[in-house]
Amino acid sequence: MTYEANVPLDQSDWQIPDFQATMLKDRTSRYVIVIPVINEGERIRSQLRDMAQQGICGETDTVIVDGGSTDGSLDLGFLKEVDARGLLTKTGPGKLSAQLRCGYAWALAEGYEGIITIDGNGKDGVDAIPRFAEALDSGHGYAQASRFIAGGQSENIPLSRYLAIRLVHAPLQSLAARHWFTDTTQGFRAYSRDFLLDPGTRPFREIFTKYELLAYLTVRASQLGYSVTELPTSRIYPANEPVPTKIHGLAPLFEILSVLIKALLGVYHPKSRSN
């Protein structure tokens, strides 16, 4: 799919799943918050209410990218109440990375200068969102959330997940990026327009369907010489409740490990404009 751009863009090699865009208001900001969700129910509604109460949705355009929710949580009337700019609904194939390709392609076509992404499951402290806009203002090509640096906060994280992040995921991503990261599983991050449109990045490829795009973009920015940073954030898992996650069973864990190894080996690097 080629999204009709409001600004000149070379989309000749973009591979984007089909999606529908429903806008509730015009663009009002330099940056846009892109939130990928699927059946997050009250978690996404509570998160958007918090963002609206803190004035974040009014200050920075917010767009939800739905991967096929059936729980009614993304009612347009509600989205209008919380001052969201609109809803993108992916109708083509793919999972998380496909949703992000839809959202990022749309955002670049709209002319946004940077994109802030945050999960829609209510675990992240939305009060940190302005820090990511400040990081983009400061010239960073990529900013990553971290609960493990000074000023960050982590609560109720399962021990197995903590060990996997600290001993496997973050070290492998850091090795690939040639830059030390402490917290690489979070979807809370920001990208500059220049980084996403760099010919050495090329995020709009069908190779990115599930978890690949987040891992790839984490390592690619510093590889290409962009300034990168980590920002302190809070990530709170619910106490005495199941962990909000789309990862269940061993198969997805092995898949994530495979993605990390591929990112380390440069498998996702663009090889030519014809790919």
HELIX and SHEET records of a PDB file:
HELIX    1   1 GLY A   41  GLN A   53  1                                  13    
HELIX    2   2 ILE A   56  GLU A   59  1                                   4    
HELIX    3   3 LEU A   76  GLU A   81  1                                   6    
HELIX    4   4 LEU A   96  ALA A  109  1                                  14    
HELIX    5   5 VAL A  126  ALA A  128  5                                   3    
HELIX    6   6 ILE A  129  ASP A  137  1                                   9    
HELIX    7   7 LEU A  159  ALA A  164  1                                   6    
HELIX    8   8 ILE A  165  HIS A  169  3                                   5    
HELIX    9   9 ALA A  170  ALA A  177  1                                   8    
HELIX   10  10 ARG A  193  LEU A  197  1                                   5    
HELIX   11  11 GLU A  212  GLN A  223  1                                  12    
HELIX   12  12 LEU A  250  LEU A  265  1                                  16    
SHEET    1   A 8 PHE A  19  MET A  23  0                                        
SHEET    2   A 8 GLY A  86  LYS A  90 -1                                        
SHEET    3   A 8 ASP A  61  ASP A  66  1                                        
SHEET    4   A 8 TYR A  31  VAL A  37  1                                        
SHEET    5   A 8 GLY A 114  THR A 117  1                                        
SHEET    6   A 8 ARG A 189  SER A 192 -1                                        
SHEET    7   A 8 TYR A 142  SER A 146 -1                                        
SHEET    8   A 8 VAL A 228  PRO A 232  1                                        
SHEET    1   B 2 GLN A 153  GLU A 155  0                                        
SHEET    2   B 2 SER A 234  ILE A 236  1                                        
END                                                                             
